Amino acid sequence: MSKNPLGQDTVRPHNKDIEICQRRLSASELKRNIKACTLCEADLPFPPKPTFSFSARSKILIVGQAPGIKVHESGIPWNDASGDRLRVWMKVSKEQFYNTKYFSIVPMGFCYPGKGKSGDLPPRPECAEKWMSPILDKLPKRQITLLIGQYAQAWFLQSRKKATLTETVKNWKLYLPHYFVLPTHHLAIIFG
C-alpha cells in the first residue's frame, strides 16, 4: 500500500510490467479491460459497473469523482442533475456532451462507491491508480482537463493544489491552460 495525495491508502500495481502492458493495449482493449474490472468488487455495494467514455479524438477531458446511484443504474456518465447543471454551465447539449469527438468522461472511481454518513462515499482509489495513466496515454488530442472535485484535483495537480478545495478553485487561473478546476461533482455550489 502507498498513499495518494489525499493521504488515503492506495493499491499500486504489484508489478510495473502490468502498467506498461495496459498502456500498450489499443483503446478498445483498454475499455474492455476496464469494463471487466473487479479490483474493488468486495468494497462495492453493487456488482461493478464501470461508467466512463473516452476517445482519442476528444479535446476535452472531464474528470469527476465517482458515479452516483442514478448514473450507476443508467450506465451513462453524468446522467443526473449534476450532469444537467454541468451541461448548462458548459452551454452544450446532451448530444454534444456525449460525443467523444469533443469530450471524454473519466471519473476518479468508475463504479458507484455506496452511501456514507453525509452523501456518497469517496471514489475507490484503485481505479485511478490502475487505469488513469493508460487512459491519458490514449487521449493525444486532449487540450484541457476539467477537474471536478477534490479527488480529481489531488490526483492531477498533486503538490500544486492548494490546502483546501476552496483555495484551489479560487486560484483556478494558476492551472490554465491544461486544467480548469471546479469545486464539486454536484456543482450545486456554483450552479445551484
Sequence and secondary structure as in RCSB ss.txt:
>XXXX:A:sequence
MSKNPLGQDTVRPHNKDIEICQRRLSASELKRNIKACTLCEADLPFPPKPTFSFSARSKILIVGQAPGIKVHESG
IPWNDASGDRLRVWMKVSKEQFYNTKYFSIVPMGFCYPGKGKSGDLPPRPECAEKWMSPILDKLPKRQITLLIGQ
YAQAWFLQSRKKATLTETVKNWKLYLPHYFVLPTHHLAIIFG
>XXXX:A:secstr
 EE TTS EE   SSHHHHHHHHHS HHHHHHHHHT  TTGGGSSS      B  TT SEEEE S   HHHHHH 
 TT SHHHHHHHHHHT  HHHHT TTTEEE  SSSS   EETTEE    HHHIIIIIHHHHHT TT  EEEEESH
HHHHHHHGGGS SSHHHHHHTGGGGTTTEEEES TT HHHH 
